[in-house]
Amino acid sequence: MSTNHQTAHRNAKQDPEKPWLNPNAKPFVRFQNVSKQFGDFTAVDSINLDIYKGEMFALVGGSGCGKTTLLRMLAGFLDPSAGKVMIDGTDVNGVPPYERPVNMMFQSYALFPHMTVEKNIAYALKLDKMEKDERKRRIDEALEMVQMSKFAHRKPHQLSGGQRQRVALARALIKRPKVLLLDEPLSALDKKLREATQFELMAIQYKLGITFIFVTHDQEEAMALSSRIAVLDKGQVIQVGTPSEIYEFPNSRFVAEFVGSTNMFEGTVVEDTPNQVVIESASTKGNINVDDVGRYQIGQTVWVNVRPEKIKLSKTKPAKHAGLNVLEGTVSELGYRGNHVIYRVKAASGKIIMVFAQSQNRTEELDITWDDKVFISWEADGCIIVKS
Amino acid sequence: MSKFLRKFDFLQVILILSLALLYIPIIVMVVGSFNASQLANHWTGFTLEWFVKLFNDRRVLEAALLSVEIAFLASTISVILGTLIGISLVRVPRFFGRLLLTTMITAPLVMPDVITGLCQALLFNQTRVLFGWPTQGGFVTILLAHITFTMAYAAVTIQSRMLTVDRSLEDAAMDLGAGPVRAFVEITLPIIAPALFSSWLLGLTLSLDDVVIASFVTGPGATTLPMTIYSKVKLGVSPDMNALATIILAIVGAGVIISNIIMVRAEKQRQLDESKAMAEAH
């Protein structure tokens, strides 16, 4: 599995077909102005979302953002207070969970404790009254797929966390649903296992071609797994895009700060030319050059978002060229992370700027250390302006 | 400190005193049941006479049968009702009278038996005046009275078990195609079965044990075993009752020992399985 999941992943990511860019593509799952109220609390606030066949779609957000409510509305455990939920062109409002062409993998896995692995997986088929041989073949195939054949006669409490997760996956896929819903699929696993399982999930999704929709609070997990991400906050979709779009082109401070680490500089627009915008910011005590084609008004308040890995750190002043932003500062804190070092540099304005420096040489001593006077610099195309 | 005092420190003294308090009366009773003498404090020799006498006493045997019948029915019915109550309280967030049920269901647990018995007796008196039923106390009135208080125990036990059942198990069953009833019967019910069984046993024990409530609501011709024992012993020491108690003690003792052995074995097996699974995972 370890060799072919990588190719599978690569193929999936290089797939030239991006249905969300094709205006004629028909969405497979569609939320149309969907709202959900619990008493006075609005969990989901008129959400519109199109998800296409074969996608690995992530719903990301903090707790209470409405992501789990959306998932439960797809599964049929909740009905929207307003709006329509469509699956494969059919309005599923009022259709009970046991009649929907979707299956769910629960966060707690929800394996039936009194049944063996095999019986857990067979449960859905038993309800379908399938022919015995066919059923047996399907169960063996599912056990094989998640490498659990050896453990077919174990009870859930006799399995490790990772094994339980695989049984839950096999059980949710046995009916070959049109859509598989995954609620925090990896949250109960430890870090090493999470990474391995992540690739297995992608390989299985690619092999079966089933649409996966998953919920997570972990933005790294979302970025690693998904074809597209919807970032949610307070029941609304803030941004939908591919992982790199979300990371490199966040549309708001919320998204920029939620996904990865960032440095945010508040400022006002002082110059707006067709390929460069200049922002005056108190926290840099000067101007910031940004590559941008957006039309701004002079004097408008905006935020410049610079990712820590896009910033260079040096002891000598870097050669000035057009578009380069340079600041002076002092290293106030540093954290050694093995593959990179996190520096927190205090600029002259007092603003703390975070910088990730790659460790490229195995030198014993870091050449930049506490209290060093340093220059930090980034290119005009290494940062982005957000308006809200 | 003397050697003696160090050997028998405070905790050990307490332990011995507690054990003595618990078991000396039982030992006296068991010994008495094999004593040829009528008098409990005078050993004249070993005999099985009292056991023979007991098995020839129709009154005692009939009372025992009545008690078992009532206990069996009362505990079975109270488990059914208790399951419905326990599930409603855990799974149904809102219904008419929910708060009242939540607070009142525990009342029979804390109410003195005398009060419960008196209330039941007054109730049946009233219904007799108003509807002409029941014409007299007996099997049905004892059964109804026993259901009311064993049901409360069953409801509380089952409710607390339901609280620990992962709601997503039923959701998962429904997600996989089972309707709500089927999901409950096939998934939740087997999981809470041990709680149902233990509340059934509890109901059985409570009903078999009760003398106060039954005395209030019974009528001519219906005497449960505890009532028989009580009335016989009231008239003076009766060694055949010692024999009866010894038999009951033997049954209960065997049950406790067997269930302990089974539980210890199951726990060991579970731990073994778990460590095996953990070892294989790495």
Interface residues (C-beta under 8 A of the other chain):
Chain A: A75 G76 F77 P96 P97 Y98 V102 N103 M104 F106 Q107 S108 A110 F112 P113 H114 Y123 A124 L127 D128 R154 K155 H157 Q158 L159 S160 G161 G162 Q163 R171 A172 K175
Chain B: D166 S168 L169 D171 A172 A173 M174 D175 L176 G177 A178 G179 R182 I187 P190 I191 R270 D273 E274 K276 A277 M278 E280 A281
